[in-house]
């Protein structure tokens, strides 16, 4: 059953995280405070850090949303953006490598979809 509070597509965790942002005029911030962050983690059956800096969490989320917008437009995210994500994300080099693989997979899916509809 889907969680009514959050958009959980289940395809990519980073996209579910980015979808908590108020990226459309009629959308509200789904992570306005630490309690909401904990609820989001529970909805995904993840554990939330009790001392997490919610401002840092939202900064990372905004950067991931920006990356999603680059990919949706068929563009490669800037190196400054990917570096910022590496810096703000937890887990250092391993997270950066995983994000890079996810970006490549997303780019492949976007290119394949564009080809299928005759855009590429």
C-alpha positions, 0 to 999 in steps of 0.5 A: 500500500502506498504511503499517502504522505510521500510519493514512493515510486520504488524505482530509485531511492534517490528519486523518491527522496528528491520527490519530497521537495516542493518542486511544483507550485502546488507541492509542499515540502514533505520534509519540513522538519526532522519528524517528517524525515523520520516518517519518510525513512519509516515509510521506506523501512529505513533507519533515520539518524536521530541527530541528522541535520535537516538543513543538510538533508534538504540541501542534498535533496535539492541537489538530487532534484537538480540532477534529476532535472538535468537527466530529464532534460537529457543533459549531463549534470555539471561536475560542480553539482556531482561534486556537491552531491558527493560532499553533502551525501553520506558515505563518501566515495562509495556513495559517489560511485553508486550515484554515478552508476544510477546516473548512467542507468537513468541516462540509458533509460531516458535515451531508450525512452526517447528513441522509442517515442522518436525524439532521439 
